Amino acid sequence: MVAPHSPISDLPPSDPPALVAAKAELRRHLRGVRMAAPEAGAALCRRMREHVRAVLTPGRCVAAVWPLPGEVDLRGLCASLHGDGYGVLLPRTPPRGQPLSFHRWSPEATMCSGRFGTVHPDGEVARPDLVFVPLLGFDRRGFRLGYGGGYYDRTLAELPGVPAVGFGLSAQEVPAVPVGPYDVPLPVIVTERDVIRV
Protein backbone atom coordinates (compact mmCIF):
# COMPACT_ATOMS: atom_id res chain seq x y z
CA MET A 1 0.00 0.00 0.00
CA VAL A 2 1.34 3.38 -0.92
CA ALA A 3 0.20 6.92 -0.48
CA PRO A 4 -2.53 7.97 -2.89
CA HIS A 5 -2.10 10.64 -5.54
CA SER A 6 -0.97 13.95 -4.10
CA PRO A 7 -2.23 17.38 -5.13
CA ILE A 8 -0.26 19.09 -7.88
CA SER A 9 0.97 21.66 -5.37
CA ASP A 10 2.85 18.90 -3.50
CA LEU A 11 4.94 17.88 -6.52
CA PRO A 12 8.65 18.70 -6.58
CA PRO A 13 9.29 22.27 -7.73
CA SER A 14 11.71 20.98 -10.38
CA ASP A 15 8.85 20.12 -12.75
CA PRO A 16 7.72 23.03 -14.94
CA PRO A 17 3.96 23.78 -14.97
CA ALA A 18 3.36 22.21 -18.39
CA LEU A 19 4.96 18.94 -17.24
CA VAL A 20 2.97 18.97 -13.99
CA ALA A 21 -0.25 19.40 -15.96
CA ALA A 22 0.66 16.64 -18.44
CA LYS A 23 1.41 14.19 -15.63
CA ALA A 24 -1.82 15.10 -13.80
CA GLU A 25 -3.92 14.50 -16.92
CA LEU A 26 -2.24 11.15 -17.56
CA ARG A 27 -2.80 10.14 -13.92
CA ARG A 28 -6.54 10.82 -14.26
CA HIS A 29 -6.73 8.64 -17.35
CA LEU A 30 -4.63 5.78 -15.99
CA ARG A 31 -6.42 5.54 -12.66
CA GLY A 32 -9.50 4.41 -14.59
CA VAL A 33 -7.51 1.95 -16.70
CA ARG A 34 -6.00 0.35 -13.61
CA MET A 35 -9.38 -0.12 -11.93
CA ALA A 36 -10.96 -1.52 -15.10
CA ALA A 37 -8.81 -4.70 -15.18
CA PRO A 38 -8.75 -6.41 -11.77
CA GLU A 39 -8.81 -9.94 -13.26
CA ALA A 40 -5.23 -9.54 -14.48
CA GLY A 41 -3.94 -9.11 -10.93
CA ALA A 42 -3.49 -12.83 -10.22
CA ALA A 43 -1.45 -13.30 -13.40
CA LEU A 44 0.68 -10.29 -12.48
CA CYS A 45 1.37 -11.71 -9.01
CA ARG A 46 2.45 -15.05 -10.52
CA ARG A 47 4.90 -13.30 -12.84
CA MET A 48 6.25 -11.16 -9.97
CA ARG A 49 6.84 -14.30 -7.89
CA GLU A 50 8.65 -15.94 -10.82
CA HIS A 51 10.85 -12.86 -11.19
CA VAL A 52 11.82 -12.88 -7.51
CA ARG A 53 12.67 -16.57 -7.64
CA ALA A 54 14.83 -15.98 -10.72
CA VAL A 55 16.91 -13.15 -9.24
CA LEU A 56 17.01 -13.68 -5.44
CA THR A 57 17.73 -16.63 -3.20
CA PRO A 58 15.37 -17.43 -0.31
CA GLY A 59 16.31 -15.59 2.86
CA ARG A 60 16.67 -12.26 1.03
CA CYS A 61 14.13 -9.45 1.58
CA VAL A 62 11.55 -8.25 -0.95
CA ALA A 63 9.66 -4.98 -0.49
CA ALA A 64 6.09 -5.15 -1.76
CA VAL A 65 2.98 -3.06 -1.04
CA TRP A 66 -0.36 -3.63 0.72
CA PRO A 67 -3.20 -2.54 -1.57
CA LEU A 68 -5.33 0.55 -1.41
CA PRO A 69 -8.75 0.35 -3.09
CA GLY A 70 -8.29 0.04 -6.85
CA GLU A 71 -4.68 -1.17 -6.64
CA VAL A 72 -3.46 -4.60 -7.68
CA ASP A 73 -3.79 -6.84 -4.61
CA LEU A 74 -0.37 -8.25 -3.71
CA ARG A 75 -1.45 -9.96 -0.47
CA GLY A 76 -1.36 -13.39 -2.13
CA LEU A 77 2.11 -12.64 -3.51
CA CYS A 78 3.31 -11.62 -0.04
CA ALA A 79 2.03 -14.90 1.41
CA SER A 80 3.62 -16.93 -1.40
CA LEU A 81 7.00 -15.23 -1.02
CA HIS A 82 6.89 -15.71 2.76
CA GLY A 83 6.13 -19.40 2.18
CA ASP A 84 9.07 -19.61 -0.24
CA GLY A 85 11.41 -18.42 2.52
CA TYR A 86 11.83 -14.78 1.52
CA GLY A 87 11.60 -11.91 3.96
CA VAL A 88 8.63 -9.75 3.01
CA LEU A 89 8.75 -6.03 3.78
CA LEU A 90 5.95 -3.49 3.51
CA PRO A 91 6.34 0.30 3.54
CA ARG A 92 5.34 2.71 6.26
CA THR A 93 4.42 6.09 4.77
CA PRO A 94 6.19 8.91 6.64
CA PRO A 95 5.44 12.65 6.54
CA ARG A 96 5.98 14.25 3.15
CA GLY A 97 9.57 14.81 2.14
CA GLN A 98 10.91 11.69 3.86
CA PRO A 99 11.69 8.25 2.39
CA LEU A 100 9.61 5.17 3.12
CA SER A 101 10.71 2.75 5.81
CA PHE A 102 10.21 -0.97 5.22
CA HIS A 103 8.91 -3.24 7.99
CA ARG A 104 8.94 -7.04 8.21
CA TRP A 105 5.63 -8.74 7.46
CA SER A 106 4.40 -12.26 8.14
CA PRO A 107 0.90 -13.74 7.91
CA GLU A 108 0.59 -13.30 11.68
CA ALA A 109 1.76 -9.67 11.69
CA THR A 110 -0.28 -6.99 13.39
CA MET A 111 -1.15 -4.30 10.85
CA CYS A 112 -1.08 -0.65 11.90
CA SER A 113 -2.94 2.29 10.39
CA GLY A 114 -0.75 4.80 8.58
CA ARG A 115 -0.97 8.02 6.63
CA PHE A 116 -3.40 8.44 3.72
CA GLY A 117 -5.35 5.31 4.66
CA THR A 118 -2.34 3.02 4.35
CA VAL A 119 -1.45 0.18 6.72
CA HIS A 120 1.92 -1.33 7.57
CA PRO A 121 3.10 -4.24 9.72
CA ASP A 122 4.21 -3.74 13.30
CA GLY A 123 7.52 -5.39 12.48
CA GLU A 124 11.17 -4.43 12.64
CA VAL A 125 12.66 -2.13 10.05
CA ALA A 126 14.81 -3.90 7.44
CA ARG A 127 16.65 -3.04 4.24
CA PRO A 128 15.21 -4.68 1.12
CA ASP A 129 17.26 -6.63 -1.40
CA LEU A 130 14.66 -5.86 -4.10
CA VAL A 131 11.93 -3.21 -4.18
CA PHE A 132 8.71 -3.62 -6.14
CA VAL A 133 7.66 -0.13 -7.20
CA PRO A 134 3.97 0.58 -7.86
CA LEU A 135 2.99 2.78 -10.77
CA LEU A 136 0.02 4.30 -12.52
CA GLY A 137 1.65 4.21 -15.93
CA PHE A 138 4.90 3.27 -17.66
CA ASP A 139 6.59 3.24 -21.03
CA ARG A 140 9.11 0.96 -22.74
CA ARG A 141 11.97 3.30 -21.81
CA GLY A 142 11.40 2.32 -18.17
CA PHE A 143 9.88 5.61 -17.07
CA ARG A 144 7.01 5.36 -14.60
CA LEU A 145 4.23 7.68 -13.64
CA GLY A 146 3.74 7.44 -9.89
CA TYR A 147 1.13 8.92 -7.61
CA GLY A 148 2.85 12.28 -7.41
CA GLY A 149 4.12 12.28 -3.83
CA GLY A 150 7.74 11.43 -4.68
CA TYR A 151 8.03 8.78 -1.96
CA TYR A 152 9.62 6.11 -4.13
CA ASP A 153 11.95 8.60 -5.82
CA ARG A 154 13.33 9.62 -2.42
CA THR A 155 13.40 6.04 -1.13
CA LEU A 156 15.25 4.57 -4.10
CA ALA A 157 17.81 7.39 -3.97
CA GLU A 158 18.68 6.16 -0.46
CA LEU A 159 18.98 2.52 -1.55
CA PRO A 160 21.84 2.57 -4.08
CA GLY A 161 22.47 -0.82 -5.61
CA VAL A 162 19.09 -2.25 -4.58
CA PRO A 163 17.18 -3.44 -7.67
CA ALA A 164 13.94 -1.54 -8.29
CA VAL A 165 11.27 -3.39 -10.27
CA GLY A 166 8.17 -1.59 -11.46
CA PHE A 167 4.93 -3.55 -11.59
CA GLY A 168 1.61 -2.88 -13.25
CA LEU A 169 -0.91 -4.14 -15.73
CA SER A 170 -0.07 -4.15 -19.43
CA ALA A 171 -3.06 -1.83 -19.96
CA GLN A 172 -1.13 0.84 -18.01
CA GLU A 173 1.55 1.07 -20.71
CA VAL A 174 1.61 4.34 -22.61
CA PRO A 175 3.73 5.39 -25.62
CA ALA A 176 5.71 7.90 -23.55
CA VAL A 177 5.47 9.05 -19.94
CA PRO A 178 6.08 12.81 -19.62
CA VAL A 179 9.47 13.16 -17.94
CA GLY A 180 11.53 15.93 -16.43
CA PRO A 181 15.27 16.24 -15.79
CA TYR A 182 15.08 14.41 -12.45
CA ASP A 183 12.99 11.41 -13.55
CA VAL A 184 15.00 8.17 -13.48
CA PRO A 185 13.90 5.08 -15.45
CA LEU A 186 13.41 1.69 -13.85
CA PRO A 187 15.61 -1.12 -15.19
CA VAL A 188 12.79 -3.70 -15.09
CA ILE A 189 8.98 -3.53 -15.24
CA VAL A 190 6.82 -6.62 -14.71
CA THR A 191 3.30 -6.92 -16.13
CA GLU A 192 0.90 -9.85 -16.27
CA ARG A 193 2.13 -10.46 -19.83
CA ASP A 194 5.89 -10.01 -19.72
CA VAL A 195 9.03 -8.74 -18.05
CA ILE A 196 10.29 -5.56 -19.70
CA ARG A 197 14.03 -5.06 -19.36
CA VAL A 198 15.21 -1.59 -20.24
Secondary structure, DSSP 4 states (H G I P E B T S, - for coil): --PPPPPGGGS-TTS-HHHHHHHHHHHHHHHHHHHT-GGGHHHHHHHHHHHHHHH--TTSEEE--PPPTTS---HHHHHHHHHTT-EEEEEE--STTS--EEEEE-TTPPEEE-GGG-EEES--B---SEEEEE-SEE-TTS-EE--SS-HHHHHHHTSTT--EEEE--GGGB-S-----TT----SEEE-SS-EEE-
